[in-house]
Amino acid sequence: MQRKRRKKKRFGVFLFLLVVCIGIGIMFVPWAMQPENFREVKNKINGFLYKEDFPDSYNAKSLILVDCSDDEIFVSKNENEPQIPASLAKLFVIEYASTLADLDSIVVADYGAISLTKPGSSVAQIKEKEYFLHNLFAAMLVPSGNDAAYVVADYCGGLLSPQAESSQERVRIFMENLNLHLQQQGYLDTVLYDPSGFDMEAHTTTLDLKEVVYRLLEYSWFREIVSQNTYTATLPDGSTQIWQNTNAFLDPTSEYYNENVCGIKTGSLSDDYNLIVLYQQHGKEFLICSLGSQSDSSRYDDVNFILKTIDESYYLTQ
């Protein structure tokens, strides 16, 4: 009888400990899965399993850190692997559109172009009225307005083919010419089908994004737009629209806020979360391009870890 009681007691203790361990595990696993936690241990596990030297266990599918002063890449993960650009496609659209028209060109946003915006898109609440082209660039970059992207493509498609009769046709003509431009400019791993980036067939790489950002950074207007948490656009009729930036690093109320971040752009589609950040530290500028993270927070955690690495790195001060 006593033996049975002892067995029951031992089983009860075992069951209690098992429940405690499971509880701890449930709380511990999500923390351990974060990119910045147990980074070195996860690297060793990956190295053992795949017989490869993993530089870091970043959540992103592709990622680079570049010193803009000499174009040296310090962190690289699948830099040549094609990924879905999502709203980062707008960077290529803006770079090409800026070669076709002046910033102060007046663009009529009509219903035909705005109505091309797909359900579920991020929008800048573009109205059926006149905008300066630079207003629409800001609408694409700050709140990542897909509606603004269609208006820009519609306008530029009309410049390329004045005889085109519909917004849909003008956007198609713009995209055809955009892809020719991409090839001519050396963006050989980038193909786009939609000016807003709302497209699962499009693809690009971190290296192509690095190059288009380099070109856009030559424009002071681009730097000014992407660096602001809120942007006030003054339209041709004197009215204004105010847009909130989607980049949490620029938001003083965000846990990710960093005063040394100078933009540049977020992008997300389906289960892919992208982020490009320009960072000023040690008297230099660093560019981080991150593609294909699995969540909104994980893309910021990856980049945040890199920013801390830059801050603490003696080598990067040279």
Buried (B, 14 or more C-beta within 10 A) or exposed (E): EEEEEEEEEEEEEEEEEEEEEEEEEEEEEEEEBBBEBBEEEBBEEBEEEEEEEBEBBBBBBBBBBBBBEEEEBBBBBBBEBBBBBBBBBBBBBBBBBBEBBEEEBBBBBBEBBBEBBEEEBBBBEBEEEBBBBBBBBBBBBBBBBBBBBBBBBBBBBBBBBEEBEEBBBBBBBBBEBBBEBBEEBEBEBBBBBBBBBBBEEBBBBBBBBBBBBEBBBEBEEBBEBBBBBEBEBEBBEEEEBEBEBBBBBBBEEEEBEBEBBBBBBBBBBEEBBBBBBBBBBBEBBBBBBBBBBBEBBBBBBBBBBBBEBBBEEEEBEE
